Amino acid sequence: MTTPLRSATLIVLLFGMLGSPRPVHAQWPQAKLNSLSRLGGRVGESVDVTLNGTDLEGVHTLWFDHPGLRAFHLKGATFRVVAAPGTPVGHHDLRAVGSYGVTNPRTFVLGDRPESVETEPNNVVSQANVIALNSVINGLITAADVDVFGFDGKAGQRLLIELTAERLESRLDATIHLLNADGRVLAECRDALGVDPFLDLTLPVDGRYHIKVHDVVYGGSADHSYRLTLSDGPHLDAILPTVATPGVPTSFTLIGRNLGGTPAPDLRIDGRPIERKTVTITPPASGEIDPLAPSLRFFPSPAAPRRGFEYAITLPSGTSNALFIAEATDPVVLEAEPNNDDGHAQPVTLPCDISGSFGAPNDSDIYRFPARKGEVWWIEATAERLGSPADPAFLIQQVVDKAPPKDLGSAEDTPDQGGGARFGVGSVDASLRWQVPEDGTYQVVVNDLYSSQRGDPRLVYRLNIRPERPDFRLFVVPASATLVDSLTIAAGGRATATVVAWRTDGFAGPIRVEARDLPPGVRCEPVTIAAGQVVAPVVFEAEESAKPRVGTVQLVGRSRFGDRKEELSYFSGATKLGPDLAHPAIAGTMIWPPGNAATPTMAPARVSRGFVLAVVEAGPLTLTASPQTVIVAQGHQLNLALAVARRNAFAESVTVTAADLPANVVNGTATIAKTETTGTLPLFVAKTVAPGEYTFLVRGTGPFPFSKDPNAKTKSNITLNEPSNAIRLVVRPAPLTLTVNNQGGALKQGGTLEVDLTIARLGGFADNLTVTLVAPPALKLSAPPVTISASQTTAKFVVQAAADSPVGAGAGVAVRAVATVRGEPIEVDEPLVLTLGK
């Protein structure tokens, strides 16, 4: 039986009274799951699992991405996990829920083979755990540990030994050895599938054999768990073609071992014989990741932008590993060897989706085509996103009559666009935008970057040559760039996540992200990833009266939204509306924190099958900023009104500053004293801020005495860090520039200061304008408005100080010019530096 499966993720909002209040902050306890005592079980059976992590006090429930998985609390951090018959085979997400919220996910594998657990001591051959063929062993390597397993084999029997650790978020870097009855090492392996080992061998004689497992440096811990599979079942090495048209029945060639197929004497992998098997598969009608079905395999973040489906083959000896088949966007072309030199270049017609492989060392494939001057093509060679070990690179050449081809461009790795440590999407795959310089014949030469050292059937690739189709993918991940985190929100409070855009084919427009089907009592205002930007914060807010419940929410990104045309298109330099695109957000999670938390760049991350948010009791602090929508011109003083609500004996001052600001917006700081509940945060939108729509928020921090023991006599201070609501900032191009000469800026109490103004009108603006003063009320400053006629470029502006104006630097003061452009008032501010004296 064969089974096509869709890749999947599920964004779920989990509500439940979980005990202690917990605002989102690294210093407040946040339940974190590091590892599981066993990494999987068999469908239709139950297993006991013990959690290993931090801040797991009060853990009472396990959350799974599929309803076929349930857990019953036994004691402490141990649960009995029950997998109902019919639950999909493959990787599932497990999260723990306790006093300090919901944890990050860890992978729990469901298989269809018998399972067992390693029993210590089994460090030497005489202590070996005896295991059966076509079974799975769940094991753990402690410090300096060696695990030994024994089995009986037959001469001529072909067996596959696979250890999975890295792909299940374990810290184990394993080595395995196969020993005969005399203790002689017959084979050993490490770093075959990532850092995980894989052995394929034919047994020489009947007898007892032993598998020895250890960490490469003999390290070990509770986080060094693994699954060891011994089988004579199917293993897929490659599927051709690598790309298929949605909804169209397609003939595929499976390449692998123990498939029940036809021997392929022309193919070898590491010297081992390989089979071919032909199957017909009908790909799903859409390659969009299905939010309701789990994937069969580890889904690393570099592969997250892909579209397509997974495929595995099931035989009586078990289900194979799963491989990915990409969704075709253009006519599919199969590589036809020989095509590795100019004399044998394979002709293709653009656009096309080419399926190929680097079957031998030094293999390169050449595809030749006519093209016309001015045409724009995106050329993309994909391997890592397919799960292939190939590292593709390509060269674009112009075919010249009676001369060698002329090199025009090349491409190798695709860099991350800005997801960084939270969710890096860069890969070793190659892509390039190419504009045809003149009518003629051209060719793309594609090869594996390490072709001089390797070549085998596993090194498959997809080469897509397509017209420019601007598009994006959208991901939602926990906000922290330094911690493995999850999302817990206090009733009456807020919690943030981060949305990450992956832009393709030159798409640079803004993306509006909205939440759909929110449960009662929970709000999530739309946010905008600005034109040309990659990330934006998204804020979830629970009402004070939010009730315990479980619901689901989907984040969706759109490239056209609301009244952008009316708001933005009328002025010069506005972002064009572009294509009408909509995609659901795919949930992701960091696996382990970055090596250097001070300067986090990259960390291992994967697609998760559930973005889970836990609601707990009300926390000590809520921060609100207003207005929630601000429309200003470049060059504008922006004063946000702040309000705090204190609870649970929190009575300290709160320091507030902005976060996730657009480039060139000048940040400020405000302190709301312990006796106050309101304040003002000054920001300045500089003239160099690009016009467009942005989303940012502010954060309030303050000391709070806390102990996990509610009866503790002394409690140490931790620092609260509470996000505000999201703030929508629309920046217009300025219709003028304003220059201020403050004449030294000295202003005495009860005195006046005459300021010289110079106006330069821009973008065709030629009307009158009005100048006013912007200043915090506490400074007690005033100035009569001044009207500057269309013919004027200079003016005098007089600032008056009250007799009791406070002495010192006058922060947050600006001169504001108000112009009316097509019926809308546009304000341009220029900071006014003042020193108030007696």
Secondary structure, 3 states (H helix, E strand, C coil): CEEEEECECCCEEECCCCCCCCCCCCCCCCCEEEEECCCEEECCCEEEEEEEEECCCCCCEEEECCCCEEEEEEECCEEEEEECCCCCCEEEEEEEEECCEECCCEEEEEECCCEEECCCCCCCHHHCEECCCCEEEEEECCCCCCEEEEEEECCCCEEEEEEECHHHCCCCCEEEEEECCCCCEEEEECCCECCECEEEEECCCCEEEEEEEEECCCCCCCCCEEEEEEECCCEEEEEECCEECCCCCEEEEEEEECCCCEEEEEEEECCEEEEEEEEEECCCCCCCCECCCCCCCCCEHHHCCCCEEEEEEEECCEECCCEEEEECCCCEEECCCCCCCHHHCEECCCCEEEEEECCCCCCEEEEEEEECCCCEEEEEEECHHHCCCCCEEEEEEECCCCCCCEEEEEECCECCCCCCCCCCCCECCEEEEEECCCCEEEEEEEEECCCCCCCCCCCEEEEEEEECCCEEEEEEEECCCCCCCCEEEECCCEEEEEEEEEEECCCCCCEEEEEECCCCCEECCCEEECCCCCEEEEEEEECCCCCCCEEECEEEEECCCCCHHHHHCCCCCCCCCCCCCEEEEEEEEECCCCCCCCCCCCCCEEECCCCCEEEECCCCEEEEEECCEEEEECCEEEEEEEEEEECCCCCCCEEEEEECCCCCEECCEEEECCCCCEEEEEEEECCCCCCEEEEEEEEEEEEEEECCCCCCCCCEEEEEEEECCCEEEEEECCCEEEEEECCCCEEECCCEEEEEEEEEECCCCCCCEEEEEECCHHHCEECCCEEECCCCCEEEEEEEECCCCCCEECCCCEEEEEEEECCEEEEEEEECCCEEEC
